[in-house]
Amino acid sequence: MKKTIEKIFPRPASPGMVGDGFRVYNMIPGAGITQRRISPFLMLDFNAAFDFGPSDHVRGVDVHPHKGFETVTIVYQGSVAHHDSTGNSGVIHPGDVQWMTAGAGILHKEYHEKEFSKRGGPFEVVQLWVNLPAKDKSSPAHYQPITADRMGKAVLPGNSGQVNVIAGKFQDTEGPARTYSPVNLFDFRLEKGGETTFSVPADHNTALLVVNGNIEVNGETAKEHSFVLFKNEGEEIGLKATDKSTVLLMSGEPINEPIASYGPFVMNTQEEIIGAIKDFQAGKFGVLE
C-alpha cells in the first residue's frame, strides 16, 4: 500500500541566519510541524546552495552547548570544520556526514573550513536534530564521522542514480550510522527520469526534503526545496525525478515520551531543562575557546 502524503510544504519565504555562516530555511518546526508529530526528529535547518563569496573572515557559529539529542550534519557543497570540548575536531567535506551525540552535554563550534572561506563557492548543508530516548540522554558525548567512502551505497537499476544510505536499511544496503532508536536516513541522487520504489514502516514518522531538482512522489509533484510529510499509513514510496535531483528522506520510530525544549537543550521535563542549564553554567560540559 502506498504511503499517503499528508502535506507538501513549500520552502519558507525567507531564510534566517545561524551565526554568520549558515543561511538556513527552517523546515522543522518552521513549516508548522511539531516536534511531537515528527518524532524522533526535532529540527531540520536547510542551507540551500548559496555563495557567501571569498573572505579572510571565517564564517560560522561560535561556541554553543548541546544536551539530550544528536545533531546530523550533511554537507552537499562546501566544507564545514568543527571543534568540541571533548577534544574532537575535523572537516566535513561534500558527501560526508557528521553524526554527533551530545548526550550528557558538550560544547561545540562549527564554521566554514578556512581554505573554503578564502576561495568562496556554493555552500549547501543540512543539519538535522534527532532526539534521544530518556534512558540515553545522559550517554557520554561522542561522534560518528561518516566519510563518503564509508557510506552505504545502493545503485538504482536503469541508470536511475544512487542512494547514499546514512542510517537504517534501504533494500539490501545498510547505513553505517548507529542510532539509539530505529531511524532511516537516505540521500537519493537521482538522474533525470530516474525512479525508484521502496518501503518504510507504516508507523514511522516519515518526510523528505527536495534538496535540489524536481520530483514526483507517489504521483504528486514536489518542487525544489519543498518538504513532504507523509501520514502514518501505508509503506510504499515511489520517487521519479523530472530533473536531476537530490532528495533526503528521513523516517523514524516515534519516541513516545514528553519533550521539553529550551534552545540547545532537549530533555523530558522542565526540571531537567533547569538542571541542564545549571550543568552548563557550572562548566560540566567542558571548556572550548
Backbone bond lengths (Angstrom), bond angles and torsions (degrees), N, CA, C in turn:
res aa  C-N    CA-C-N  psi(-1)  N-CA   C-N-CA  omega(-1)  CA-C   N-CA-C  phi
1 M - - - 1.455 - - 1.527 109.79 -
2 K 1.340 116.13 134.37 1.460 120.09 -179.84 1.520 111.13 -66.08
3 K 1.329 115.07 143.50 1.462 120.40 175.75 1.533 107.88 -76.48
4 T 1.312 116.76 124.76 1.459 121.71 -174.98 1.523 110.92 -76.13
5 I 1.331 115.56 136.17 1.459 120.69 175.53 1.526 108.79 -81.96
6 E 1.331 116.19 125.98 1.462 120.62 176.92 1.523 111.48 -81.63
7 K 1.341 116.38 -45.93 1.464 119.99 -179.45 1.517 109.83 -165.21
8 I 1.332 116.04 146.33 1.463 122.25 172.64 1.524 107.13 -109.16
9 F 1.331 115.95 116.99 1.460 121.61 -177.93 1.525 109.79 -96.47
10 P 1.333 119.24 129.70 1.457 119.54 173.63 1.519 110.29 -72.26
11 R 1.303 116.58 163.22 1.465 120.98 174.56 1.530 109.56 -59.22
12 P 1.332 118.16 138.69 1.463 119.33 176.00 1.528 111.49 -53.56
13 A 1.325 115.73 154.95 1.469 120.88 -172.88 1.520 112.95 -63.46
14 S 1.315 117.15 -35.02 1.461 119.13 -177.47 1.523 109.88 -144.24
15 P 1.337 116.64 149.83 1.462 120.10 179.90 1.519 111.11 -84.78
16 G 1.324 115.43 166.56 1.458 122.23 170.63 1.516 108.97 -118.92
17 M 1.314 116.23 166.04 1.456 120.71 179.58 1.527 110.30 -104.93
18 V 1.329 115.45 134.42 1.453 122.37 170.11 1.523 105.36 -109.81
19 G 1.336 116.13 112.85 1.446 119.28 -168.25 1.521 108.97 61.96
20 D 1.326 116.46 -145.12 1.471 118.75 175.83 1.529 111.19 -117.68
21 G 1.363 116.22 16.40 1.458 118.40 -175.79 1.508 115.68 -126.82
22 F 1.333 116.89 -1.99 1.458 119.29 -177.83 1.534 108.45 -130.08
23 R 1.312 114.93 110.67 1.476 122.83 -177.79 1.527 106.12 -101.41
24 V 1.337 116.29 96.93 1.464 119.49 -163.39 1.528 112.96 -117.96
25 Y 1.327 112.87 148.89 1.459 122.11 166.03 1.522 106.29 -100.39
26 N 1.322 116.43 121.74 1.459 119.98 -179.22 1.525 108.83 -86.49
27 M 1.327 116.21 111.05 1.467 121.95 -176.92 1.527 111.52 -92.33
28 I 1.328 116.96 -36.34 1.464 122.75 173.37 1.526 106.67 -126.05
29 P 1.336 118.16 121.97 1.462 128.98 0.31 1.522 113.71 -93.98
30 G 1.359 117.04 15.87 1.456 121.01 -172.69 1.508 115.09 -58.42
31 A 1.327 117.26 -30.21 1.468 119.68 -179.59 1.531 111.98 -78.37
32 G 1.319 116.42 0.70 1.464 119.73 -178.31 1.514 113.32 95.55
33 I 1.331 116.33 12.64 1.466 121.35 179.07 1.525 107.88 -93.62
34 T 1.306 117.52 117.66 1.454 120.19 -177.50 1.527 111.28 -71.89
35 Q 1.322 115.51 155.50 1.457 120.24 177.62 1.521 111.21 -61.63
36 R 1.314 117.27 -34.76 1.459 120.71 177.41 1.524 110.44 -63.73
37 R 1.329 117.14 -41.40 1.468 121.16 -176.82 1.519 112.04 -65.94
38 I 1.327 117.36 -34.66 1.460 119.84 -173.38 1.535 112.08 -109.46
39 S 1.351 117.52 10.95 1.465 122.07 177.28 1.535 110.94 -47.15
40 P 1.342 117.91 136.29 1.457 129.39 15.63 1.523 114.87 -90.31
41 F 1.332 118.44 7.24 1.454 121.48 -177.79 1.524 108.92 -84.90
42 L 1.322 115.24 133.62 1.459 121.70 -173.80 1.518 113.03 -106.96
43 M 1.310 116.43 -36.29 1.460 121.42 -175.29 1.517 109.54 -155.43
44 L 1.331 116.59 145.71 1.455 121.46 170.26 1.515 107.98 -137.91
45 D 1.333 116.22 115.64 1.458 123.60 172.91 1.521 108.37 -106.08
46 F 1.332 115.74 130.82 1.463 121.97 -176.25 1.520 109.45 -119.49
47 N 1.336 116.14 108.62 1.464 121.63 172.09 1.516 107.32 -86.72
48 A 1.352 116.33 88.97 1.466 120.27 177.43 1.531 108.75 -59.86
49 A 1.326 116.34 154.32 1.461 121.41 -174.05 1.529 111.07 -49.57
50 F 1.353 115.74 124.36 1.459 121.92 -177.37 1.518 108.18 -153.05
51 D 1.313 116.48 137.59 1.462 121.61 179.49 1.529 108.46 -102.26
52 F 1.329 116.51 109.60 1.456 121.12 177.96 1.528 111.71 -75.03
53 G 1.335 116.70 -12.30 1.458 121.33 -178.87 1.518 111.94 86.01
54 P 1.336 117.24 159.50 1.465 120.49 -179.72 1.531 111.04 -68.28
55 S 1.331 115.67 144.61 1.459 119.99 -178.46 1.517 109.87 -161.07
56 D 1.345 115.89 145.37 1.459 120.09 171.70 1.522 110.86 -80.73
57 H 1.331 116.48 -14.09 1.462 121.11 175.16 1.526 109.25 -83.16
58 V 1.312 116.95 127.98 1.461 121.41 179.98 1.524 108.61 -87.28
59 R 1.316 115.93 113.90 1.468 121.00 -178.07 1.529 110.46 -82.14
60 G 1.322 115.87 151.26 1.460 117.97 177.14 1.507 112.63 166.78
61 V 1.335 114.92 -155.33 1.463 123.64 179.35 1.520 107.08 -122.93
62 D 1.346 115.85 124.66 1.460 120.23 -177.77 1.535 110.07 -74.13
63 V 1.310 116.34 -174.05 1.462 122.77 -173.05 1.533 111.14 -56.23
64 H 1.339 115.14 129.81 1.466 121.46 179.07 1.532 108.40 -150.06
65 P 1.341 117.45 153.84 1.465 120.53 -178.71 1.522 112.43 -92.62
66 H 1.327 115.25 160.87 1.475 123.17 169.08 1.531 107.19 -141.50
67 K 1.331 116.30 147.79 1.465 120.40 174.60 1.528 109.16 -158.49
68 G 1.356 116.43 137.14 1.455 121.51 168.89 1.515 116.59 93.10
69 F 1.341 118.18 3.73 1.459 120.17 -177.88 1.525 109.32 -156.79
70 E 1.344 116.26 -172.80 1.458 122.06 -179.97 1.526 110.01 -123.54
71 T 1.319 117.13 147.08 1.461 121.46 172.38 1.522 108.81 -111.95
72 V 1.316 115.40 136.64 1.465 121.92 179.38 1.523 107.41 -122.07
73 T 1.328 116.38 114.89 1.457 122.12 -177.44 1.525 109.14 -109.26
74 I 1.336 115.91 121.07 1.464 122.73 -177.14 1.522 107.72 -116.03
75 V 1.320 116.60 119.44 1.465 120.86 -177.29 1.522 109.59 -103.28
76 Y 1.337 115.58 122.88 1.462 122.23 177.02 1.523 111.49 -99.49
77 Q 1.344 116.79 -41.56 1.464 121.63 176.77 1.523 107.98 -142.87
78 G 1.339 115.90 146.92 1.455 120.40 -176.26 1.514 110.92 89.04
79 S 1.335 116.49 -173.22 1.462 121.52 179.95 1.522 109.18 -141.76
80 V 1.337 116.34 136.10 1.459 122.66 -177.90 1.529 108.68 -116.02
81 A 1.325 116.53 125.23 1.456 121.55 174.85 1.528 108.95 -100.85
82 H 1.333 116.86 157.07 1.456 120.41 -178.14 1.519 110.88 -151.82
83 H 1.337 115.08 154.69 1.468 123.30 171.78 1.521 107.58 -139.00
84 D 1.345 116.69 155.62 1.461 118.47 175.27 1.522 110.55 -145.29
85 S 1.328 115.04 173.47 1.458 121.57 -174.17 1.523 113.79 -78.33
86 T 1.329 118.70 -2.49 1.468 120.53 174.20 1.523 111.54 -94.62
87 G 1.343 116.05 -0.76 1.461 120.49 179.29 1.510 114.64 97.85
88 N 1.317 117.30 0.10 1.467 120.13 178.42 1.525 110.73 -79.37
89 S 1.317 114.95 148.43 1.463 121.57 173.52 1.515 108.29 -158.33
90 G 1.314 116.16 163.05 1.454 119.36 178.84 1.501 111.56 170.18
91 V 1.332 115.12 -176.34 1.460 122.26 179.24 1.518 108.44 -127.65
92 I 1.327 115.59 131.75 1.462 122.06 177.80 1.524 106.90 -100.21
93 H 1.326 116.58 113.90 1.459 122.45 -177.10 1.539 110.68 -95.72
94 P 1.328 118.15 167.33 1.470 119.79 176.52 1.528 111.53 -53.72
95 G 1.331 115.53 131.51 1.462 120.88 -177.18 1.513 113.87 92.57
96 D 1.346 116.71 -10.63 1.459 121.11 179.75 1.531 110.44 -94.06
97 V 1.328 114.75 159.64 1.464 122.23 175.74 1.524 107.86 -134.95
98 Q 1.337 115.66 136.35 1.466 119.97 172.81 1.522 107.98 -112.56
99 W 1.336 115.76 120.74 1.462 121.58 -179.75 1.525 106.80 -109.64
100 M 1.324 116.61 106.02 1.463 121.57 -175.99 1.525 110.31 -107.95
101 T 1.325 116.51 124.24 1.460 122.40 174.21 1.521 107.80 -95.37
102 A 1.346 116.06 107.98 1.466 119.80 179.87 1.520 110.28 -72.09
103 G 1.341 116.27 -37.99 1.457 120.81 175.63 1.511 113.23 50.75
104 A 1.336 116.75 -121.08 1.460 122.58 -174.23 1.516 113.56 -70.35
105 G 1.328 117.75 -12.42 1.454 120.05 175.63 1.512 113.01 136.53
106 I 1.341 115.26 140.72 1.460 121.31 -178.25 1.521 108.48 -156.39
107 L 1.332 116.60 151.12 1.465 122.46 168.51 1.518 107.39 -103.21
108 H 1.328 115.72 141.99 1.464 119.83 -169.68 1.515 109.42 -147.50
109 K 1.313 117.35 148.85 1.459 121.40 168.30 1.517 108.23 -143.00
110 E 1.339 115.77 146.55 1.464 121.05 -177.64 1.516 108.67 -142.41
111 Y 1.320 115.18 145.46 1.464 119.33 -170.21 1.524 109.19 -162.04
112 H 1.325 115.47 165.67 1.455 120.23 175.97 1.533 108.73 -63.85
113 E 1.312 115.98 133.96 1.465 120.42 177.63 1.542 108.89 -59.51
114 K 1.328 116.22 142.01 1.469 122.48 -168.88 1.524 113.41 -54.68
115 E 1.326 117.56 -49.02 1.468 119.66 -177.05 1.523 111.09 -69.46
116 F 1.340 116.85 -34.81 1.465 119.24 175.28 1.527 110.30 -64.11
117 S 1.332 117.26 -40.45 1.464 120.74 177.88 1.525 110.82 -58.88
118 K 1.328 116.83 -41.96 1.464 120.79 -177.57 1.522 112.83 -63.94
119 R 1.339 116.46 -38.35 1.465 118.42 -176.23 1.526 112.84 -94.51
120 G 1.335 117.74 -20.83 1.457 120.42 -177.75 1.519 111.44 71.92
121 G 1.322 115.74 -173.10 1.457 121.13 -178.98 1.515 110.81 130.03
122 P 1.328 117.23 171.90 1.472 120.25 -178.69 1.527 111.72 -60.78
123 F 1.319 114.99 136.70 1.461 122.43 179.43 1.521 106.63 -123.57
124 E 1.346 116.73 120.36 1.467 121.95 -174.51 1.528 108.44 -140.98
125 V 1.334 116.21 114.44 1.459 121.46 -171.28 1.533 109.62 -144.57
126 V 1.316 116.48 146.53 1.471 122.96 169.89 1.516 108.08 -119.32
127 Q 1.340 116.32 134.76 1.462 119.09 168.11 1.523 109.11 -121.72
128 L 1.323 113.84 125.95 1.459 122.74 -178.27 1.524 108.36 -116.53
129 W 1.340 117.20 133.82 1.457 121.30 173.20 1.519 109.13 -101.53
130 V 1.332 115.79 132.62 1.467 122.69 -179.15 1.525 108.43 -119.42
131 N 1.321 116.66 127.44 1.458 121.00 -177.86 1.532 111.23 -70.70
132 L 1.311 115.47 157.04 1.460 122.22 173.04 1.527 109.15 -109.91
133 P 1.331 118.33 141.60 1.471 119.97 171.54 1.525 110.27 -58.73
134 A 1.323 116.44 154.00 1.467 121.19 -177.79 1.527 112.15 -51.99
135 K 1.322 116.84 -39.89 1.467 120.58 -176.29 1.526 112.98 -67.73
136 D 1.347 116.81 -15.09 1.462 120.45 -176.28 1.531 113.41 -111.96
137 K 1.325 117.65 1.64 1.461 119.78 -175.21 1.530 113.09 -68.65
138 S 1.318 117.46 -17.46 1.463 120.51 177.40 1.524 112.34 -103.39
139 S 1.328 117.38 16.64 1.468 120.64 175.89 1.525 109.59 -62.52
140 P 1.327 118.29 145.66 1.463 120.05 176.46 1.529 110.79 -59.92
141 A 1.313 115.49 139.54 1.469 120.17 179.02 1.530 110.04 -62.02
142 H 1.338 116.33 138.96 1.461 120.30 178.22 1.530 110.26 -160.94
143 Y 1.321 115.31 169.88 1.462 122.98 -177.12 1.516 111.66 -119.93
144 Q 1.324 113.90 153.42 1.460 122.08 163.74 1.531 106.30 -125.33
145 P 1.341 117.88 96.83 1.466 119.29 176.32 1.525 109.53 -79.89
146 I 1.320 116.37 112.71 1.467 120.47 -175.81 1.525 107.97 -108.08
147 T 1.315 116.07 96.46 1.461 120.31 179.23 1.526 109.89 -77.89
148 A 1.322 115.03 160.69 1.463 120.59 -175.01 1.526 112.03 -55.95
149 D 1.331 117.31 -35.02 1.465 119.76 -177.25 1.531 112.47 -74.84
150 R 1.347 118.03 -12.23 1.463 121.28 177.84 1.519 112.23 -97.32
151 M 1.312 116.28 -7.31 1.463 120.59 -174.96 1.523 111.06 -67.33
152 G 1.352 115.79 142.00 1.451 118.28 169.29 1.525 109.34 -66.78
153 K 1.307 117.96 133.43 1.473 120.80 -175.83 1.527 109.96 -128.40
154 A 1.330 114.78 122.51 1.464 120.82 177.24 1.524 107.86 -115.15
155 V 1.317 116.12 118.32 1.470 121.15 178.24 1.524 108.33 -84.63
156 L 1.323 116.39 126.30 1.464 121.05 -178.33 1.521 110.45 -83.17
157 P 1.323 118.77 140.89 1.468 121.29 -178.83 1.521 111.77 -66.79
158 G 1.339 115.01 159.59 1.464 120.82 175.90 1.507 113.52 70.89
159 N 1.349 117.56 27.97 1.472 121.50 -178.57 1.521 112.49 54.66
160 S 1.334 115.87 34.21 1.465 120.43 -177.67 1.521 112.93 -79.38
161 G 1.336 117.36 -19.63 1.451 120.07 -179.81 1.507 112.03 133.89
162 Q 1.313 115.77 -154.19 1.461 122.08 -174.10 1.520 109.59 -143.48
163 V 1.338 115.90 152.69 1.458 121.98 174.37 1.520 108.35 -117.83
164 N 1.339 116.06 122.43 1.455 120.90 170.82 1.530 107.00 -87.83
165 V 1.317 116.27 112.19 1.461 121.14 -176.84 1.525 107.49 -91.86
166 I 1.330 115.83 107.17 1.464 121.42 -177.43 1.523 110.17 -84.03
167 A 1.319 116.10 -46.87 1.469 121.23 -179.27 1.520 108.85 -143.89
168 G 1.326 115.82 152.60 1.458 120.02 -179.96 1.515 111.81 80.51
169 K 1.324 115.69 -156.95 1.459 120.94 -174.69 1.517 110.44 -135.34
170 F 1.322 115.83 123.74 1.461 122.74 172.87 1.518 107.72 -106.04
171 Q 1.334 115.70 109.90 1.464 121.23 -175.22 1.528 108.89 52.53
172 D 1.334 119.86 -112.97 1.466 120.14 -177.96 1.525 113.27 -101.34
173 T 1.324 117.83 7.02 1.463 121.50 -174.98 1.521 110.52 -108.36
174 E 1.332 116.26 125.78 1.461 121.39 -179.65 1.523 110.29 -101.59
175 G 1.339 114.80 145.85 1.449 120.70 175.53 1.523 111.70 -87.46
176 P 1.338 117.73 157.00 1.463 121.16 -175.86 1.529 114.72 -79.94
177 A 1.344 119.12 -18.88 1.466 120.30 -175.98 1.521 110.98 -68.16
178 R 1.309 115.15 135.51 1.463 121.84 174.99 1.525 107.24 -99.28
179 T 1.321 116.94 127.82 1.456 121.26 -173.52 1.525 111.03 -119.88
180 Y 1.328 116.17 156.84 1.465 122.06 -178.02 1.523 112.37 -86.77
181 S 1.313 117.62 -15.83 1.463 122.92 172.59 1.527 105.95 -141.95
182 P 1.348 118.27 161.54 1.466 119.57 -175.99 1.535 112.44 -62.76
183 V 1.330 116.12 119.75 1.469 123.02 -179.21 1.521 108.76 -138.68
184 N 1.338 115.67 137.34 1.465 122.24 168.47 1.520 108.08 -113.68
185 L 1.325 116.53 131.79 1.461 121.16 176.21 1.524 107.03 -136.13
186 F 1.340 114.89 109.45 1.460 121.80 -173.60 1.533 109.55 -119.38
187 D 1.333 115.43 131.42 1.470 122.24 178.94 1.527 108.13 -110.62
188 F 1.338 115.87 102.22 1.468 121.57 -177.57 1.526 110.53 -86.99
189 R 1.334 116.66 132.21 1.462 122.88 171.79 1.536 106.36 -118.17
190 L 1.318 115.79 95.96 1.460 121.59 -171.71 1.529 111.44 -100.68
191 E 1.323 115.91 133.67 1.462 120.47 172.21 1.530 109.50 -74.93
192 K 1.323 116.41 159.68 1.467 119.85 176.87 1.529 109.53 -57.07
193 G 1.318 116.00 126.68 1.462 120.93 -176.37 1.514 113.84 84.05
194 G 1.330 117.33 -7.10 1.464 120.87 179.77 1.515 111.62 -67.87
195 E 1.323 115.24 145.95 1.461 118.36 -179.30 1.515 110.33 -147.33
196 T 1.326 114.49 158.23 1.458 121.17 178.41 1.524 109.07 -157.85
197 T 1.319 115.39 153.42 1.462 121.73 174.80 1.529 107.55 -129.99
198 F 1.314 116.16 135.42 1.467 121.09 -177.34 1.518 108.12 -150.95
199 S 1.321 116.16 174.79 1.459 120.73 -177.26 1.517 110.89 -127.92
200 V 1.331 114.96 146.52 1.466 122.39 169.06 1.529 106.43 -130.99
201 P 1.325 118.68 156.44 1.467 120.11 -177.02 1.529 112.41 -58.05
202 A 1.312 116.69 140.75 1.463 122.10 -177.50 1.518 111.86 -60.55
203 D 1.331 117.19 -33.93 1.466 119.28 -175.56 1.518 113.39 -87.05
204 H 1.332 118.45 -1.79 1.459 120.78 176.12 1.522 110.23 -73.20
205 N 1.331 116.78 141.13 1.454 120.47 165.34 1.522 107.27 -73.79
206 T 1.332 116.16 125.16 1.460 121.13 -168.98 1.520 110.70 -134.39
207 A 1.333 115.79 138.50 1.463 121.26 177.69 1.521 108.17 -154.25
208 L 1.330 116.31 166.24 1.460 120.16 173.60 1.517 110.04 -143.65
209 L 1.327 114.47 152.40 1.457 123.57 176.89 1.525 108.30 -116.10
210 V 1.338 115.93 127.54 1.465 119.96 174.45 1.533 106.63 -85.76
211 V 1.326 115.83 96.34 1.465 121.55 -176.04 1.519 110.21 -64.31
212 N 1.316 116.59 -45.78 1.467 120.62 170.76 1.523 109.60 -156.77
213 G 1.322 115.87 159.61 1.460 121.77 -175.94 1.518 110.92 91.46
214 N 1.321 115.17 -169.88 1.460 122.64 178.34 1.522 107.92 -137.92
215 I 1.333 116.43 139.77 1.463 119.60 -174.65 1.530 110.96 -136.91
216 E 1.319 114.57 166.67 1.454 122.36 165.49 1.519 107.96 -110.04
217 V 1.341 115.47 131.61 1.460 121.94 179.65 1.520 107.85 -118.31
218 N 1.309 115.93 114.25 1.471 120.14 -176.15 1.523 111.52 46.02
219 G 1.347 114.46 41.94 1.458 120.99 175.11 1.511 115.69 87.13
220 E 1.344 118.36 -7.30 1.464 121.45 178.93 1.528 110.34 -103.63
221 T 1.336 115.88 144.99 1.463 121.39 -177.34 1.524 110.82 -79.66
222 A 1.313 116.08 130.17 1.466 122.45 173.82 1.528 107.44 -123.50
223 K 1.323 116.09 114.09 1.458 121.22 -175.40 1.526 111.24 -81.48
224 E 1.323 114.18 167.42 1.455 121.34 179.85 1.525 110.88 -52.03
225 H 1.324 115.96 134.21 1.464 126.11 177.40 1.533 113.48 72.48
226 S 1.319 118.01 8.40 1.472 118.75 176.89 1.524 110.04 -82.64
227 F 1.336 114.20 163.64 1.460 122.13 -176.92 1.516 107.91 -125.70
228 V 1.331 116.90 123.21 1.462 122.52 -173.99 1.525 109.05 -107.94
229 L 1.331 115.91 122.09 1.459 121.78 177.33 1.523 108.76 -106.84
230 F 1.337 116.44 130.66 1.465 122.02 -179.50 1.528 110.67 -100.47
231 K 1.323 115.78 150.80 1.457 120.96 170.13 1.526 109.36 -74.48
232 N 1.322 116.23 163.15 1.466 120.78 179.08 1.524 109.87 -89.53
233 E 1.318 114.80 58.02 1.461 121.15 176.16 1.520 108.17 -150.25
234 G 1.308 116.07 142.31 1.456 120.38 -175.29 1.519 110.99 79.13
235 E 1.331 114.90 162.34 1.467 120.48 -175.94 1.526 113.72 -126.66
236 E 1.313 117.61 -25.18 1.462 120.70 -169.53 1.526 111.95 -90.55
237 I 1.339 115.38 132.08 1.466 122.28 176.78 1.523 108.32 -123.60
238 G 1.320 115.86 128.58 1.450 121.55 175.66 1.517 110.28 -113.51
239 L 1.337 116.77 129.26 1.460 122.48 177.56 1.519 109.64 -116.91
240 K 1.326 116.10 139.24 1.461 121.41 172.42 1.518 108.05 -139.26
241 A 1.323 116.11 128.39 1.459 121.23 -176.87 1.521 110.39 -91.16
242 T 1.331 116.32 120.36 1.469 119.85 174.51 1.520 110.32 -82.72
243 D 1.336 117.30 -20.34 1.469 124.09 170.59 1.525 106.80 -132.55
244 K 1.311 116.23 168.14 1.460 118.32 170.57 1.523 107.59 -58.42
245 S 1.328 117.77 126.33 1.464 120.64 -166.56 1.524 112.24 -139.54
246 T 1.336 114.08 153.04 1.453 122.73 171.75 1.516 107.69 -121.51
247 V 1.326 116.40 128.76 1.465 121.83 -174.64 1.523 108.84 -133.95
248 L 1.329 116.26 129.87 1.461 121.32 176.90 1.520 108.59 -107.23
249 L 1.348 116.47 118.36 1.455 121.34 179.37 1.514 109.85 -110.07
250 M 1.345 115.00 134.70 1.456 121.20 177.43 1.514 109.51 -127.24
251 S 1.320 116.68 136.53 1.462 120.92 172.38 1.515 107.25 -144.37
252 G 1.327 115.31 144.01 1.454 118.37 -178.37 1.513 111.97 -156.19
253 E 1.309 114.66 149.57 1.461 120.66 175.31 1.529 108.20 -70.25
254 P 1.332 118.59 126.28 1.462 120.22 -178.64 1.521 111.81 -59.14
255 I 1.336 115.72 139.78 1.460 121.20 171.56 1.521 106.20 -93.65
256 N 1.307 116.47 104.69 1.468 120.91 -172.72 1.529 110.42 -86.34
257 E 1.328 114.19 67.96 1.456 122.59 178.29 1.523 108.85 -135.25
258 P 1.326 117.70 157.44 1.470 119.50 177.22 1.525 111.20 -59.65
259 I 1.332 115.96 148.73 1.460 121.90 177.75 1.528 107.91 -120.30
260 A 1.332 115.67 122.72 1.460 121.50 173.36 1.529 107.03 -120.28
261 S 1.336 116.52 116.93 1.464 121.10 -175.83 1.523 110.36 -118.29
262 Y 1.328 114.84 140.09 1.459 120.48 172.06 1.515 106.85 -148.57
263 G 1.337 116.24 99.89 1.461 120.18 -178.80 1.515 111.32 55.97
264 P 1.343 116.96 -120.24 1.469 120.82 -175.88 1.521 114.40 -86.97
265 F 1.341 117.38 12.15 1.461 121.69 178.75 1.529 109.27 -115.73
266 V 1.337 116.83 132.14 1.467 121.29 176.66 1.522 107.81 -133.03
267 M 1.333 114.93 110.70 1.456 121.55 -178.05 1.528 108.78 -126.07
268 N 1.333 116.98 -161.59 1.460 120.85 -179.08 1.520 113.64 -106.58
269 T 1.337 117.01 -21.07 1.460 121.00 -179.52 1.524 109.86 -139.05
270 Q 1.339 116.35 161.15 1.460 120.65 176.38 1.526 110.73 -65.63
271 E 1.322 117.11 -33.60 1.458 120.07 177.25 1.528 110.95 -61.03
272 E 1.331 115.94 -40.03 1.472 119.80 177.42 1.525 111.35 -68.09
273 I 1.318 117.61 -34.21 1.465 120.80 175.63 1.527 109.96 -62.38
274 I 1.325 116.77 -46.50 1.466 120.69 177.96 1.525 110.38 -59.67
275 G 1.338 116.08 -40.73 1.460 120.23 176.86 1.522 112.05 -62.57
276 A 1.347 117.05 -39.78 1.468 120.95 179.31 1.527 110.64 -64.38
277 I 1.326 116.77 -42.08 1.464 120.65 179.01 1.532 110.25 -63.03
278 K 1.330 116.79 -43.35 1.465 120.72 179.16 1.531 110.89 -63.64
279 D 1.337 116.92 -40.66 1.474 120.23 177.75 1.527 110.38 -62.11
280 F 1.319 116.79 -42.36 1.470 121.15 178.85 1.524 109.69 -62.70
281 Q 1.337 117.08 -47.74 1.456 120.85 -178.47 1.528 112.34 -65.21
282 A 1.336 115.75 -27.31 1.456 120.05 179.34 1.532 112.74 -83.89
283 G 1.316 116.82 -0.48 1.466 119.92 177.62 1.513 114.66 82.70
284 K 1.334 117.44 16.46 1.457 119.94 -176.92 1.528 113.73 -76.25
285 F 1.340 117.81 -7.30 1.467 120.68 176.76 1.525 111.72 -90.43
286 G 1.337 116.79 2.66 1.452 120.42 -178.74 1.515 112.26 94.21
287 V 1.319 114.90 -165.55 1.475 121.67 -176.23 1.527 108.47 -129.30
288 L 1.345 114.73 136.98 1.458 120.45 175.66 1.518 108.09 -149.08
289 E 1.315 115.99 129.35 1.466 120.40 -179.50 1.518 110.98 -103.83
